Amino acid sequence: MRRPGRWWRGKSTLAKVETYTRWSFHFFPLVEVTAIGLPVFGQVGAGFAVWLVLPLCAHAVLCGVTASRSLDWTRGTREQPVRLLVVLGVASVLLGTAALSLVRHGPGGEDTTSAVVPVCVGVLIFGTGTIALGVRGRLRVLGLVAGTAAYAGLMAFALGLDGDASLGTAFAVLFGGGGLVFTSVFSVWLLDAVYELDAARETRTRLAVAEERLRFGRDLHDVMGRNLAVIALKSELAVQLSRRERPEAVDQMIEVQRIARESQREVREVVRGYREADLGAELAGAQGVLTAAGVDCSVTGSATGLPPAVQSALGWVVREATTNVLRHGDARRCRVTLETAGNHVVLTVENDGVERAAAQGAAGRPGGGSGLAGLRERLAAVAGTLEAGPVDGGLFRVVADVPLPPTSSSAFPAGSSSASSSDTVSRSVSEEVTP
């Protein structure tokens, strides 16, 4: 069984605000019964008090149900509870009228008056404040408060209270109901604002992902655009040469085959992510994306002077960690640190929101996803290690440790590999087509 603290911490900020708002209004019926109903037992006899408190309890329950349905309507999960609002309004008026009528037709005495008048005022105040949750428009809300206060004053005067007492009843309903109505309207406005901010954050996140896709599209265009243009030109030249029965047509088609296979290899590198990742660009991009998503992100350290192979491996760690913070966490703060310790470079990405991030940390273990496992494979290529998991203080930490090569010349294996691969492709193509 989950503890209440863990249940609360496991909720997102948006869910916490909605839960707090709902339970605040669910707490109001208890306030109504406690603040208005219990004092009645000390003012009048027990039998008479029971007959006053039981309808008050029913009214409090009706207010709670109406508040819940109205909040559902506010969130768009239910239709406007018009009938329930009307029932609550009628019940509040009838119960308030019945309570004040006991001033004239009840047991009599100052104790009866001091007991039934607060019941009438309280019922009208809580009824008005709850109805405001299911009503939209300033004029409607103001009309609701003013009309209820005016009715309370006229009803009190008609049922036997003097002018001062009737005016006091009207003002009590006006100020008390107005305060509760303001609380209801402000709570709904705040909840809507939080949802709008969350939607804006999701939009910024999607825009960041779309920007990354555009960058990928530009990389793919850079790879394929020039090669396809060369293939088209050489193919056209080969057609012209073949029509003239020139032997150079074979050389042109060999070149077309070589370029096509080289393009295929480069496209695979783009899709699989084997191209070099610029660590400096990834650090700046991570800070920009997280800041746009509402996360307080700080970046410490510089990638200047690191070998390209190390930058590429650590750049993928930054990219994957940033994606996990946006997609799987409810982070408010993130800290990225890049530092050199002796002959090692250490990259640390640390964020809060550990409850959800810890689940993503299991992706590196058997049966999980391939995110952290893929990073370990990339780091293994440069003899690096990766550690990821929750730490004290409700944080999730990713630490990548990569040893630096002894000489700078060994830091450029990617370009040499690419060149040798290109030569191998050319030789293989020539061997295949040479008679």
N, C-alpha and C positions, 0 to 999 in steps of 0.2 A: 504494500500500500504506500502510495507516494505521500510524503510529508507536505503540509500546507505551504511551507517555505519553498520547497522545491517546485511545487505546483505553480506558485506565483512567479518564481524566477524563470520557469520554463516558458512563460508567456512572452509574446512580443510586446513592445511598447504600446502598440495600437490596441492589442487585446487587453492590456492592463488598464488603459484609459477607459475602454468600454465597460470592463468588469467593474471598475470603481464607480462609474456613473450609474450603472444599473443597480448595484447594491446600495448606493446612496439613496436612491428613490425607493428601493425595497425596505430600507430602514425607516422611512418616514411613517409607515403605518404603526410601527412600534412606538415611535415618538408620539404619534397622535393618541394612542391608547394610554401610554404612560403619563404624558404631560396633562391630558385632559380628563381621562377616565378615572385614574386612580385617586386624584384628590376628591372626587365626588363622594367616595366612601367615608371620608372624614367630615363631610359637610351635612349629609342627610342620612337617613336610616339605610340599613343594608338592603332591605327589600326594594325600596325606591331607587337606590343606587344601581342595583342590578338591572332594573328596567331601563335605566339611562345608559349604562355601559354596554349592554349587549347590542343595541342598535349601533352604538359607536364602533364596536369591534367589527360588525358587519360592514360598516362604511369604510373602515380602515382597510379591510381585505379587498373591498371593491376598488379602493384607490390604488392598492398595490397591483392588482390585475390590470387596471387601466394604464398605469404607468408602464408596465412591461409591454403591453400591446402597442402603446404609443411609441415607445423606443424602437420596437421592431419596425413600425411604420417609418420612423425617422431613418432607419438604416435601409429601407426599401425591401425588407424581407416579408412584409405583411401589408395588406390594405389598411387604409385609415379606419380605425375602430369607431366609426361614427355612432353606431347604436350604443356602444359601451360608454362613449362620452355623454350621450344624451341621458342614459340611465344614471350615470354618476351625477350629472347636474340635477336631475329630478330628485334623486335620493338625497342629495345635499340640501336642497331647498326644503323638501318635506321634513327631513330630520331636524333641520334648524328651526323650521316653523313649529314643529311639534314640541321641541324643547322649550321655546319661548312661550308657547301656549300654557305651559305648566306654571308660569308666573301667576296667571289668573285662575287656572282651573286645577292647579296642583295642591299639595298640602298647605302651601302658603308659608309666609315667613321670609325673613332675610336670608336664611340658609338656603332655601329653595331657589331664590333669585340668584344668589352667588354661585350656585351649582349649575343651573341650567343655562345661564347666559354664556359662560365660557364654553359649554358644550356647543351651543349654537354658533358662536364665533369660530371655534376651532373647526367644526364640520365645514363651514363655508370657506374658511381659509385653505384647508387641505384639499377640499374639493376643487376650488378654483385653481390652486397651484398644479394639481394633477391634470385637470382638463387642459391647461395651457401647454402641456407636452404634446397634445394631439391637435393643436391649432396653429395655423400659420398666418402671418400678417400682423403688423403692429396695431392697426385699427381694431381688428378682432380681439386681440389680447387686451388692449386698453378698454374696449367696450365690455369685455368679460369682467374685468376687475371693477370698473365703475358701476356697472349694472348690479353686480353682486353686493357691493357696498351700499348702494342706494336701496336695494330691496331689503337688506338687513335693517337699515334705519327705519324705513317705513313700516316694516313688519313689527319691529320692536315697539314703535309708537302705537300701532294699531292694537297690539296685544296687551297694552296696559302700562308700559314703561313711560316715565316722564320724558320731557323733551331732552334734557341733558343726558339721560341714560341712553335714549334712542340715538342721539348724535354720537355719543361715545361708542356705541355698538357699531355704527356705520364707519367711524374712523378706524376702529380696531380691525374691522374686516378689510377696509381699504389699504391700510398700511401693512397688516399681516399678510393679506392675500397678495398685495403688490410685491412684497419681498419674496414670497415663495414663487410667484409667477416669474419674477426676474431670475431667481435661481434656476427655475426650469428652462427658461428660454436661453440663459447663458450656458447651461450645461449642454443643451442640444447644439448650440452654436459652437461650443468648444469641441464637442465630439465630431461634428461635421468638419471643423477646421483640421483636426488631427487626421481624419480620413483623407482630406484633400492634400495635406502635406505628405502623407504616405503614398498617395497616388502620384504626386509630383516626384517623389523620390524614386518610385518604380519607373516613372517615365525617364528620369535622368539615367537610371541604370540601363534601361533599354537603349537609350541614345548612345551610351558609352559602348554597349555591345555592338550597336549598328556601326559606330565609328570604327570599331575593331574589324568588323566585317568589310567595311570599305577599304581599310588598310590592306586586308588580305586580298581584296579584289585588285587593288593597285599593284600589289606584288605579283599577282598572277598575270596581270596585264603587262607588266614590265618583262616578265619571263617569256610570255607567249607572243606579244605584239610584234617585236622585231623578228623573231624566228619565223613566225607565220608569213610575214611579209617577204622574207628571204626565200622561204620555201615556194611561195607563189611565183616570185620572179624567176627562180631557177627552174621551176617546173615549166613555165612558159618558154624559157630559153631552150630547155631540153626538147620541148615539142617542136619548136622551130628547127632545131638542129636535126632532129630525127626525120622530119619531112624532107630535109635536104640530104639525108643519108650521110650526115657527118658523124664521125666516131666520137666527137666531143660530147655528144648527147649522153653517152654512158657515164662520163666523168661528172656531168651535171646531176644525173640521177643518184650517183653515189653520194654526192654532196648533200642532196635532198634527204637521202636516207640517214646520213650522219646527223644532220640538223634535226630531223624528226625524232631520232632516238635521244639526242641530247635534250631536246625540249621535253620529251616524256620523262627523262630522269629529273629535270629541274622541276617539273610540275609535281612529281612525287615528293621531292624535297619540300616544296611549299606546303603541300597537303599534310604531310607527316610532321612538319615542323622541324626539318633538319637544317633549315637555313640558320645563319648566325643571328642571334638575338642581341641587340645592343642594350647592355645593362643600364647605361645612363638613360636611354630613352624609356626603358621599362620602369625605372625608378620614378622618373618625372611623370610618366603616364599613370602609374599607380597612385601617386599623390593627387593628380588631377581628377582621376575617376572617383576615388574614395571621397575626396572633398566634395565633389559634385553630388555624390550620393548621401551627403549629410554626415560623413564620418570624419572626425577630427584626426587627420593623418599627418605625421611628422616623419621626415626622411633625413637620416644622418649618414654621412659618408659620401665618397666619390668613387666612381669606377675608373677614373683616369689612371692609366699605366698598367691596368690588368691585362693579361693576355687575352686574345679574342676567344679562345676556347673556354676559358674560365668565365668570361663575361657572358658567353652564350648559355652556359649551363646555369649560372646564377640568374640570368635574365628570365629563364623559364620558371625558376622557382618564384621569382617576384610575380610573374604573370599568373601562375597557378594559385599562389597564396591570395592575391588580390581577387581573383575570381571566386575563391572559396569564401572570402569575407563578404562579398556582395551577394552571393547566391545562397549560402548556407548559414550565415550568421546574422545576429541582430546587434552588430557592433556599433559602439559610439566613439571608440578611440582605437587607433591603430598606429603602431610605431615600427618603422623599418630602419634597421641599423646595419651598415656595411663597414667592417673594420678589418684591418690586417694585424694578425698576431703572429709575430715571427715569420715563418715561411708558410703560413696558412692565411687564407682570407675567409672570414666568417660573416654570413648574412643571417640576420635575425628578423623575423616578421612576427610581431606580437599584437594581439587584439583581444578585446573583451568579447562578451557573448559566448562564453565557453560552453554553455549548455547545448547549443545547437552545433557549434563548431566542433565539439568533441566527437559528435556522431560522424562528422565528415572525416575526422582524423582516422576513423576505422577503415577508410578507403585504402589505406596503405597495407592493411592486413588481409590475409586470405579471406575470400568471400566478399570483399568490399569492392569499391570502384577501382579505376586505374589511375586516378590523379596522382597520388603520392607515390604509387609504385612506378609510374612513368618518370617522375622526377628522380627517384633513386637510380633508375637506369641511366638517365642523362648524367647524373653526378658520378656514377660509377665509371663512366667513360673518361672522366678526368680525375679518377681516384678520390672522389669526394664522398661525403656521407650526409645523410639527412635524418633529422630527428623532429618529430611532430607529436604534439599531444597537449592536454590541459596541464596547467601549472597552478601554483597557489595564487590566491587573489582573484579567482574567477577569470583567468586569462587562458588563451590558447596560443602556443608558441611553435613556430617553425624555424629550425636552425639548420643551415647548410654550411658545411665546413669543407673547403677545397684547398688542397696543398698547391702552392705555387711552384711552377717548374724552375729548375736551377738556372736555365738560360732562357733568354727571350726568343731565341730561334726556335725552341721547341714549342712555343706557344702558337705557332701558325700551321698546324697540321691540316686545317680545313682546306686552305688554298692549294697546298701541294696535292692533297687527295683529289681535289676537284680537277686539277690539271692532269694528273696521271690518269684519272678516270676518263677525261676527254680524249687523251691520246689513245687509251685502250679502245674506246668506242670507235675512233677513226681507223685504227689498225684492223679491228675486227670487221668493220664495214668493208674496208678495202679487200681483206682476204675473202669475204663472201662473194664479192661481185667481180673480182679480177679473174679473167679466164686463165 
